[in-house]
Amino acid sequence: MTDDVAQVAQAAIARHVKALRQGRRWSLDELASRSGVSKGMLVQIEGAKTNPSIGTLCRIAESFGVNIGRLLESEPEPVVRIVGADEPPVLWRGGAGGTGRLLRGVNDPAFVEVWEWRMPPGETHDSGDHSSGTRELIHLREGSLVVTVDGSQYTVRTGETIDFRADRPHTYRNAADVEAVLTMVVVMPEGEFDRRAPRPSSP
């Protein structure tokens, strides 16, 4: 993501977070409590003074009952939109050089995100948990991936697809010696999410 694209994304996030918060008449303290993101970080985000991590964006978006794509919108949704190859922002960068790009996120008629992830050998991403009822579908285009869901490990290989409940802790790890390239679809339930509320127990 170029500096110009990063600045546009940062400004859009700042504008939307503030508008969504004020539209609900929430104080910064209320949003901090609901999302688990510190008030200081929220002040930085609304002031367009920082590029929040993917985990931070997830928590904020979930607290509003929207997806990350909603926080990045620069203009009203058209009837048809083609997203350019270089347009999707990189919202995650791993320690081994991996990237996660949000190809598209929609809020109507359902909350859906489409991602492209590239994870070099040795790369790991701990995704934590999402709002209750969230599901993830991951299709391995190249390589293999070890997905840990609620403590259980699953190996997904080229051409395979894994579908799992993402409202519990989960981790992605490339334990192979070649890059893993995957397409991820995240489907989220409607409604605001308050992290102070009790979480459902695993079945």
C-alpha positions, 0 to 999 in steps of 0.5 A: 500500500503506497503512502497516498493510499495509506493516508486515504485509508487512515482518513476514511477510518478516522471519519467513519469511526467518529461518525458511527460513534457520535451517531450512537451517542457513545462517548470515547469511554463507552466505545473503549469499553465495548470494543476493548480498544483503549481510549487513547488509541481511539483518540489517535484513530479519530484524529487520523494520527495512527494506522490501527492494526487489523485486530484493533479495526476488527474490534471497533467494527464489531462493536458498531455491528459493521465490517472493516470495509465499512470503515474504509469506504470513501464514498457511497456504495454504487450499484456496481463496483470493480475494485482495481488490482492495486486498490485493496489496502494491506491491513496486516503485515506479519513478522516474516513478511506476510500480508493480508489485503481486504479485497472487499467488504460489504454490509448489505444485504449481509456482512461479508469480507473477502481477503487475500492472505500471503504467508511465507514459511514460518509466518503466524497470525493469532486472530483471537475471537470475533463476534458471536456467530462469525464464520470463516472460510479459507481456500488454500490456493498455494501451499499449506496452512495449519489452522488452530481453532479453540486449541485443535489443529487442522492442516489445510492443503492446496485446493482444500477449503476449511470452514469454521466458527471464528467466534473463538480463538484461532490462529493461522501458521505456515509450517511448510517451506513454501509460501501459503496463498489463501482467499478468506471469506468472513461472514458476520452476524448483524448487530452491535457487539459488546465485549463486556457481555458474556461469551457463549461456551464452546459446544 
